[in-house]
Structures are given as C-alpha cells and as structure tokens.
Amino acid sequence: MGLNVISENDNKLLNRKEYKAEIEFTGATPNKNDVANMIASKAGCETKLVVVKIVDTHYGEQKATVEAVAYKSLDDLKKLEKYEEPAPEEKPEGEAPAAASEEKPAEEAEKKE
C-alpha cells in the first residue's frame, strides 16, 4: 500500500494537522485502523491520536481518497471527537476455558437439588 499526501494543513486553533491523501492498494479496501497507522507514521505521532474521517474508494480502481486528522495530544482529541478507550486485550486461550470449567460444577450442583 502506498500513501500519497495531497494536502497537509496545520490547524493551530484545534491543535491538529488535517490530511487529505490518496492510498493505492491491492485487494480489499484498507480499514480505518490500517489508514490510521499509515497517517500516524507520516505525522510522527501515536495511532490513537489519529482520527480517520473518510475513506472513499474510486470506482474501478485500486485507489481511495482519505481525510484524516492527527491531534497533538489525547486531551485535544477528547475535546473535539467522540473517544472511546480501547478495549482491554483478551486473555490467552488457555485461561478462558478454565473459567468456563469452574462454572460447570456449580451448575450441575444446582441441577441435582
């Protein structure tokens, strides 16, 4: 995938940089997380500070036009955008079945009574 920045605007009032770019890709259209990673590497900031507004594909081509903003801090992002904390990572596969097996004996005891 290639990222070609068309315009970069430094918005000092809102403490962010606004990007318009074109992405060339093969296969499926990249999701917003992939686009945010590319914009973050270009802007030199963390991925969580990038908000992708639009990913608009071109009909019949392997190109998409992107509009995104990169904030300077998490506080600035929270003031202007709807922000949700990332979900905690899932537990390793070995721990999940153990919790399920602990519940089964309690259910069996209730059924016997």
Biotite code that builds the C-alpha atoms (Angstrom):
import biotite.structure as struc

atoms = struc.array([
    struc.Atom([0.000, 0.000, 0.000], chain_id="A", res_id=1, res_name="MET", atom_name="CA", element="C"),
    struc.Atom([1.198, 3.445, -0.837], chain_id="A", res_id=2, res_name="GLY", atom_name="CA", element="C"),
    struc.Atom([0.245, 6.731, 0.795], chain_id="A", res_id=3, res_name="LEU", atom_name="CA", element="C"),
    struc.Atom([0.434, 9.943, -1.234], chain_id="A", res_id=4, res_name="ASN", atom_name="CA", element="C"),
    struc.Atom([-0.350, 13.079, 0.796], chain_id="A", res_id=5, res_name="VAL", atom_name="CA", element="C"),
    struc.Atom([-2.275, 15.594, -1.323], chain_id="A", res_id=6, res_name="ILE", atom_name="CA", element="C"),
    struc.Atom([-2.542, 18.327, 1.315], chain_id="A", res_id=7, res_name="SER", atom_name="CA", element="C"),
    struc.Atom([-1.451, 18.839, 4.906], chain_id="A", res_id=8, res_name="GLU", atom_name="CA", element="C"),
    struc.Atom([-2.959, 21.709, 6.896], chain_id="A", res_id=9, res_name="ASN", atom_name="CA", element="C"),
    struc.Atom([-1.672, 22.682, 10.343], chain_id="A", res_id=10, res_name="ASP", atom_name="CA", element="C"),
    struc.Atom([-4.753, 23.833, 12.301], chain_id="A", res_id=11, res_name="ASN", atom_name="CA", element="C"),
    struc.Atom([-3.252, 25.643, 15.294], chain_id="A", res_id=12, res_name="LYS", atom_name="CA", element="C"),
    struc.Atom([-6.625, 26.641, 16.734], chain_id="A", res_id=13, res_name="LEU", atom_name="CA", element="C"),
    struc.Atom([-7.657, 22.999, 17.194], chain_id="A", res_id=14, res_name="LEU", atom_name="CA", element="C"),
    struc.Atom([-4.111, 21.666, 17.827], chain_id="A", res_id=15, res_name="ASN", atom_name="CA", element="C"),
    struc.Atom([-4.200, 19.191, 14.974], chain_id="A", res_id=16, res_name="ARG", atom_name="CA", element="C"),
    struc.Atom([-2.951, 18.500, 11.465], chain_id="A", res_id=17, res_name="LYS", atom_name="CA", element="C"),
    struc.Atom([-5.517, 17.806, 8.766], chain_id="A", res_id=18, res_name="GLU", atom_name="CA", element="C"),
    struc.Atom([-4.560, 15.428, 5.963], chain_id="A", res_id=19, res_name="TYR", atom_name="CA", element="C"),
    struc.Atom([-6.012, 14.682, 2.546], chain_id="A", res_id=20, res_name="LYS", atom_name="CA", element="C"),
    struc.Atom([-4.294, 11.768, 0.900], chain_id="A", res_id=21, res_name="ALA", atom_name="CA", element="C"),
    struc.Atom([-4.594, 9.063, -1.737], chain_id="A", res_id=22, res_name="GLU", atom_name="CA", element="C"),
    struc.Atom([-3.935, 5.420, -0.981], chain_id="A", res_id=23, res_name="ILE", atom_name="CA", element="C"),
    struc.Atom([-3.103, 2.828, -3.611], chain_id="A", res_id=24, res_name="GLU", atom_name="CA", element="C"),
    struc.Atom([-3.846, -0.730, -2.534], chain_id="A", res_id=25, res_name="PHE", atom_name="CA", element="C"),
    struc.Atom([-4.380, -4.253, -3.861], chain_id="A", res_id=26, res_name="THR", atom_name="CA", element="C"),
    struc.Atom([-7.261, -6.476, -2.852], chain_id="A", res_id=27, res_name="GLY", atom_name="CA", element="C"),
    struc.Atom([-9.753, -5.236, -0.278], chain_id="A", res_id=28, res_name="ALA", atom_name="CA", element="C"),
    struc.Atom([-10.069, -1.592, 0.734], chain_id="A", res_id=29, res_name="THR", atom_name="CA", element="C"),
    struc.Atom([-7.919, -0.911, 3.808], chain_id="A", res_id=30, res_name="PRO", atom_name="CA", element="C"),
    struc.Atom([-9.871, -0.402, 7.027], chain_id="A", res_id=31, res_name="ASN", atom_name="CA", element="C"),
    struc.Atom([-9.652, 2.753, 9.124], chain_id="A", res_id=32, res_name="LYS", atom_name="CA", element="C"),
    struc.Atom([-7.127, 1.205, 11.524], chain_id="A", res_id=33, res_name="ASN", atom_name="CA", element="C"),
    struc.Atom([-4.693, 0.480, 8.680], chain_id="A", res_id=34, res_name="ASP", atom_name="CA", element="C"),
    struc.Atom([-5.145, 4.001, 7.321], chain_id="A", res_id=35, res_name="VAL", atom_name="CA", element="C"),
    struc.Atom([-4.648, 5.477, 10.814], chain_id="A", res_id=36, res_name="ALA", atom_name="CA", element="C"),
    struc.Atom([-1.361, 3.556, 11.141], chain_id="A", res_id=37, res_name="ASN", atom_name="CA", element="C"),
    struc.Atom([-0.116, 4.970, 7.821], chain_id="A", res_id=38, res_name="MET", atom_name="CA", element="C"),
    struc.Atom([-1.137, 8.540, 8.715], chain_id="A", res_id=39, res_name="ILE", atom_name="CA", element="C"),
    struc.Atom([0.444, 8.196, 12.181], chain_id="A", res_id=40, res_name="ALA", atom_name="CA", element="C"),
    struc.Atom([3.763, 7.114, 10.680], chain_id="A", res_id=41, res_name="SER", atom_name="CA", element="C"),
    struc.Atom([3.622, 10.094, 8.295], chain_id="A", res_id=42, res_name="LYS", atom_name="CA", element="C"),
    struc.Atom([2.653, 12.544, 11.080], chain_id="A", res_id=43, res_name="ALA", atom_name="CA", element="C"),
    struc.Atom([5.135, 11.111, 13.566], chain_id="A", res_id=44, res_name="GLY", atom_name="CA", element="C"),
    struc.Atom([2.559, 10.518, 16.303], chain_id="A", res_id=45, res_name="CYS", atom_name="CA", element="C"),
    struc.Atom([0.768, 7.648, 18.010], chain_id="A", res_id=46, res_name="GLU", atom_name="CA", element="C"),
    struc.Atom([-2.028, 5.824, 16.185], chain_id="A", res_id=47, res_name="THR", atom_name="CA", element="C"),
    struc.Atom([-4.553, 6.615, 18.927], chain_id="A", res_id=48, res_name="LYS", atom_name="CA", element="C"),
    struc.Atom([-4.176, 10.348, 18.143], chain_id="A", res_id=49, res_name="LEU", atom_name="CA", element="C"),
    struc.Atom([-5.297, 9.887, 14.516], chain_id="A", res_id=50, res_name="VAL", atom_name="CA", element="C"),
    struc.Atom([-8.971, 10.062, 13.531], chain_id="A", res_id=51, res_name="VAL", atom_name="CA", element="C"),
    struc.Atom([-9.853, 8.895, 10.016], chain_id="A", res_id=52, res_name="VAL", atom_name="CA", element="C"),
    struc.Atom([-12.888, 10.805, 8.772], chain_id="A", res_id=53, res_name="LYS", atom_name="CA", element="C"),
    struc.Atom([-13.385, 9.422, 5.248], chain_id="A", res_id=54, res_name="ILE", atom_name="CA", element="C"),
    struc.Atom([-12.066, 6.533, 3.168], chain_id="A", res_id=55, res_name="VAL", atom_name="CA", element="C"),
    struc.Atom([-13.659, 6.978, -0.261], chain_id="A", res_id=56, res_name="ASP", atom_name="CA", element="C"),
    struc.Atom([-12.792, 4.402, -2.921], chain_id="A", res_id=57, res_name="THR", atom_name="CA", element="C"),
    struc.Atom([-12.577, 5.214, -6.625], chain_id="A", res_id=58, res_name="HIS", atom_name="CA", element="C"),
    struc.Atom([-14.887, 3.094, -8.774], chain_id="A", res_id=59, res_name="TYR", atom_name="CA", element="C"),
    struc.Atom([-12.983, 0.514, -10.798], chain_id="A", res_id=60, res_name="GLY", atom_name="CA", element="C"),
    struc.Atom([-9.595, 1.487, -9.393], chain_id="A", res_id=61, res_name="GLU", atom_name="CA", element="C"),
    struc.Atom([-7.426, 0.294, -6.555], chain_id="A", res_id=62, res_name="GLN", atom_name="CA", element="C"),
    struc.Atom([-7.285, 3.802, -5.050], chain_id="A", res_id=63, res_name="LYS", atom_name="CA", element="C"),
    struc.Atom([-9.009, 5.570, -2.192], chain_id="A", res_id=64, res_name="ALA", atom_name="CA", element="C"),
    struc.Atom([-9.167, 9.195, -1.100], chain_id="A", res_id=65, res_name="THR", atom_name="CA", element="C"),
    struc.Atom([-8.662, 9.676, 2.636], chain_id="A", res_id=66, res_name="VAL", atom_name="CA", element="C"),
    struc.Atom([-9.408, 12.537, 5.005], chain_id="A", res_id=67, res_name="GLU", atom_name="CA", element="C"),
    struc.Atom([-7.879, 12.282, 8.467], chain_id="A", res_id=68, res_name="ALA", atom_name="CA", element="C"),
    struc.Atom([-6.729, 14.436, 11.363], chain_id="A", res_id=69, res_name="VAL", atom_name="CA", element="C"),
    struc.Atom([-3.800, 13.908, 13.740], chain_id="A", res_id=70, res_name="ALA", atom_name="CA", element="C"),
    struc.Atom([-4.101, 15.582, 17.146], chain_id="A", res_id=71, res_name="TYR", atom_name="CA", element="C"),
    struc.Atom([-1.133, 16.762, 19.196], chain_id="A", res_id=72, res_name="LYS", atom_name="CA", element="C"),
    struc.Atom([-2.422, 15.304, 22.467], chain_id="A", res_id=73, res_name="SER", atom_name="CA", element="C"),
    struc.Atom([-5.108, 12.958, 23.758], chain_id="A", res_id=74, res_name="LEU", atom_name="CA", element="C"),
    struc.Atom([-6.754, 15.835, 25.659], chain_id="A", res_id=75, res_name="ASP", atom_name="CA", element="C"),
    struc.Atom([-7.203, 17.804, 22.423], chain_id="A", res_id=76, res_name="ASP", atom_name="CA", element="C"),
    struc.Atom([-8.714, 14.749, 20.760], chain_id="A", res_id=77, res_name="LEU", atom_name="CA", element="C"),
    struc.Atom([-11.173, 14.173, 23.625], chain_id="A", res_id=78, res_name="LYS", atom_name="CA", element="C"),
    struc.Atom([-12.368, 17.795, 23.462], chain_id="A", res_id=79, res_name="LYS", atom_name="CA", element="C"),
    struc.Atom([-13.371, 17.572, 19.802], chain_id="A", res_id=80, res_name="LEU", atom_name="CA", element="C"),
    struc.Atom([-14.023, 13.931, 18.949], chain_id="A", res_id=81, res_name="GLU", atom_name="CA", element="C"),
    struc.Atom([-16.029, 11.078, 20.370], chain_id="A", res_id=82, res_name="LYS", atom_name="CA", element="C"),
    struc.Atom([-13.315, 8.990, 22.006], chain_id="A", res_id=83, res_name="TYR", atom_name="CA", element="C"),
    struc.Atom([-13.648, 5.518, 23.465], chain_id="A", res_id=84, res_name="GLU", atom_name="CA", element="C"),
    struc.Atom([-10.876, 3.865, 25.413], chain_id="A", res_id=85, res_name="GLU", atom_name="CA", element="C"),
    struc.Atom([-9.511, 0.821, 23.587], chain_id="A", res_id=86, res_name="PRO", atom_name="CA", element="C"),
    struc.Atom([-10.952, -2.467, 24.793], chain_id="A", res_id=87, res_name="ALA", atom_name="CA", element="C"),
    struc.Atom([-8.634, -4.476, 27.047], chain_id="A", res_id=88, res_name="PRO", atom_name="CA", element="C"),
    struc.Atom([-6.831, -7.286, 25.329], chain_id="A", res_id=89, res_name="GLU", atom_name="CA", element="C"),
    struc.Atom([-8.380, -10.726, 25.521], chain_id="A", res_id=90, res_name="GLU", atom_name="CA", element="C"),
    struc.Atom([-6.906, -13.292, 27.867], chain_id="A", res_id=91, res_name="LYS", atom_name="CA", element="C"),
    struc.Atom([-4.770, -16.074, 26.404], chain_id="A", res_id=92, res_name="PRO", atom_name="CA", element="C"),
    struc.Atom([-6.710, -19.079, 25.148], chain_id="A", res_id=93, res_name="GLU", atom_name="CA", element="C"),
    struc.Atom([-5.524, -21.297, 27.995], chain_id="A", res_id=94, res_name="GLY", atom_name="CA", element="C"),
    struc.Atom([-7.197, -19.155, 30.681], chain_id="A", res_id=95, res_name="GLU", atom_name="CA", element="C"),
    struc.Atom([-10.641, -18.766, 29.092], chain_id="A", res_id=96, res_name="ALA", atom_name="CA", element="C"),
    struc.Atom([-11.659, -22.470, 29.164], chain_id="A", res_id=97, res_name="PRO", atom_name="CA", element="C"),
    struc.Atom([-10.504, -22.789, 32.782], chain_id="A", res_id=98, res_name="ALA", atom_name="CA", element="C"),
    struc.Atom([-13.027, -20.172, 33.862], chain_id="A", res_id=99, res_name="ALA", atom_name="CA", element="C"),
    struc.Atom([-15.768, -21.989, 31.949], chain_id="A", res_id=100, res_name="ALA", atom_name="CA", element="C"),
    struc.Atom([-14.894, -25.331, 33.584], chain_id="A", res_id=101, res_name="SER", atom_name="CA", element="C"),
    struc.Atom([-15.173, -23.790, 37.077], chain_id="A", res_id=102, res_name="GLU", atom_name="CA", element="C"),
    struc.Atom([-18.759, -22.744, 36.376], chain_id="A", res_id=103, res_name="GLU", atom_name="CA", element="C"),
    struc.Atom([-19.914, -26.192, 35.241], chain_id="A", res_id=104, res_name="LYS", atom_name="CA", element="C"),
    struc.Atom([-19.725, -27.982, 38.642], chain_id="A", res_id=105, res_name="PRO", atom_name="CA", element="C"),
    struc.Atom([-21.803, -25.231, 40.269], chain_id="A", res_id=106, res_name="ALA", atom_name="CA", element="C"),
    struc.Atom([-24.451, -25.607, 37.556], chain_id="A", res_id=107, res_name="GLU", atom_name="CA", element="C"),
    struc.Atom([-24.502, -29.395, 37.999], chain_id="A", res_id=108, res_name="GLU", atom_name="CA", element="C"),
    struc.Atom([-24.958, -28.995, 41.773], chain_id="A", res_id=109, res_name="ALA", atom_name="CA", element="C"),
    struc.Atom([-27.966, -26.760, 41.181], chain_id="A", res_id=110, res_name="GLU", atom_name="CA", element="C"),
    struc.Atom([-29.497, -29.277, 38.796], chain_id="A", res_id=111, res_name="LYS", atom_name="CA", element="C"),
    struc.Atom([-29.201, -32.115, 41.352], chain_id="A", res_id=112, res_name="LYS", atom_name="CA", element="C"),
    struc.Atom([-31.085, -30.160, 44.016], chain_id="A", res_id=113, res_name="GLU", atom_name="CA", element="C"),
])
